[in-house]
Amino acid sequence: MEPLVLLNALATRLLFVLHSLVGVWRVTEVKKEPWFWLLALLNLLLVLETALTLKFKRGRGYKWFSPAIFLYLISIVPSLWLLEMHHETQYCSSQSEAVTQNVSSREDFNQTLLSSEQIKGADDLIETAKVFVNNLSTVCEKVWTLGLHQTFLLMLIIGRWLLPIGGGITRDQLSQLLLMFVGTAADLLEFTSETLEEQNVRSSPALVYSILAIWTWSMLQFPLDLAVQHVECPSSVLARGFPSLFFCQYSADLWNIGISVFIQDGPFLVVRLILMTYFKVINQMLVFFAVKNFLVVVLQLYRLVVLALAVRASLRNQSDSDKRQDECSGQPAESGLFLGTWENDSKEDSAIPLQASPVTSDDCSPTP
């Protein structure tokens, strides 16, 4: 099992590095500046993390946090920022011209493949690779940027699945986390593609930067495993009162609510409302997702109130139970509810109460 863990740890991080390098290559192709290859140096952080994880954790993950996912975000997000900010200076050509170009490129690629199959030489393989790269370069920028966004989100989900889990999360919790990531990724992709495609948005660089900043902020939920991890509450927490019991008993639910309200749906709702009210960008999908974000925020706050009321009721029931136990404990001097004397020490003799007791026989009867 240990070799498989090491293989998964290395293979997943290698996929992260390769995808990041593809993003850097695309930036250099768009910007026409070779010094953008310096962005590839960000992958050194991931390489260092890989070495430390293999040495100290034997490839296993960490509790509550995934450094590999976080460093992958650091290596790929700058490339996506540069591609999105360059978006308005390079547009796709007409569909007919693109189809003609793709057909001709495909014919050249097929001819090169045939020649490489006939000769089977190293030079022909190099030429085939060059033609393949040239064909990739002919794809317009919008398609490339959208493809990088899509594969980026898929890599986050698949990579989190392949990464070896640590001691702080079970496989059942990992499956819940991956299902949450699938829904989150769909919303993130819709957020960028829906807002950044509007011409009114593109005409305002400050708005583009703000949308990208909110999108980057929402990515911080992927390295976290807090929304599915349940903490066992010790018995001493009950005596500390409402706040301690509330945060301990529903820690995973509170993290889920906080991530939704403050990292994803809440900021997305604010951005969409600003687009519709101030920038007058109104379309069917924008209104639909704004309503969706509003409903999610309201439902999460409603769930927060429900959880708080449940803890209040639990504390009230526990307090009533403790009072009944004290009243039925058989210590009249301490409770002050029974005052009387016994003629003998036997338990069969009953005491004459001088003060009425609020405790009934049903309250002190043993529960089945």
C-alpha positions, 0 to 999 in steps of 0.5 A: 500500500505504501508504494501506491501512496507514493505513486499517487502523491507523485503523479498528482503533483506532476499533473499539477506542474504540467498543467501549470506549465501549459498555462505559462506556455499559453501566456508566452504565446499570447504576450509574445514575451519570453520572460513570462516563462519566469512564472514557471518558477512558482512550481518550485514551491510545489516541488519543495512541498513534494519533497517535504511531504515524501520525507516527513509524511510518506506521501500522506496528506495533512489534517484540515489543509492540503498544501499541494492544492494551495501551491497549485493555485499559486502556480496556475492562477497568475497565468489565468489572470494574465490571459483574462486581462489580455482577453480584449486585445485578441478575438477569435476570427470568423467561424468559417475562417476558423473551420478552414484553418482547422481543416488545413491544419488537420490535413497537414497534421495527418500528412505528418503522421503518415510520414512519421509512420513510414520513416519511424525516425526521431526527426519525424517525431520532432516534426510531428510534435512541432506541427501538433504544437502549431495546431494548438497555437492556432486555436483562438484565445477565448477557446484556450482561456475557457479550456484552461479554466475548465481543465483547472477546475477538473484538475482540482477535483481529480487531484484532490481525489487522487491525493492520499488522504491524511489522518484527519479525514475519512474516505466517506468525508472525502466523498462528501468533499468531492461532491461539494467541489463538483457543485462549487466548480460549476458555479465558479465556471459560470461566474467567470464565463457569465460576467467576463463575457459582457462588453460593459464589463470588459470596458472597465478594467477595475471591474475585471480586476474586482471580478478576478479578485473575487474569483481568486478569493473563492478558490481558497475553499479548495485546499480546506477540508474543514467543511466535512470534518466533525470534531468529537466534543468532550463532556466538559464542553457542556458546562462551558455554556452555549458558545462552546457547545455550539461551535464544537457540536456543529463545527463542520456545519458552521464552516460550510455556512461560512464558506458559502456566505463569505467565500462563494455565494455571498461575494458572487451575489454582491458582484451580480447585484452591482452588475445589474444595478450600477452597470446595467448588465441584465440578462436571463442567466445573470438574474437566475444565478443572482436569485440562486445566490440569494436563496443559498445565502438565506437558506444558510442563515436559516440553517444557522438559526436552526442549529442555534435553536437546537443547541439552546433546546439541548442545554435547556433539556440538560438543565431540567434533567439536572434539576430533576436529578438533584430534587430526586437525589434523596438529600433533603438537607441540601435541597430544602424540599423535604423537612421531617423526621423518621422514627427509625432508620429504615427506608420503608418509613416515610417522612412528613413533609413540612413544605410542599415539594414540586417534584411528583412521583412521575419525575422521580420514577426510574426511566425504563 
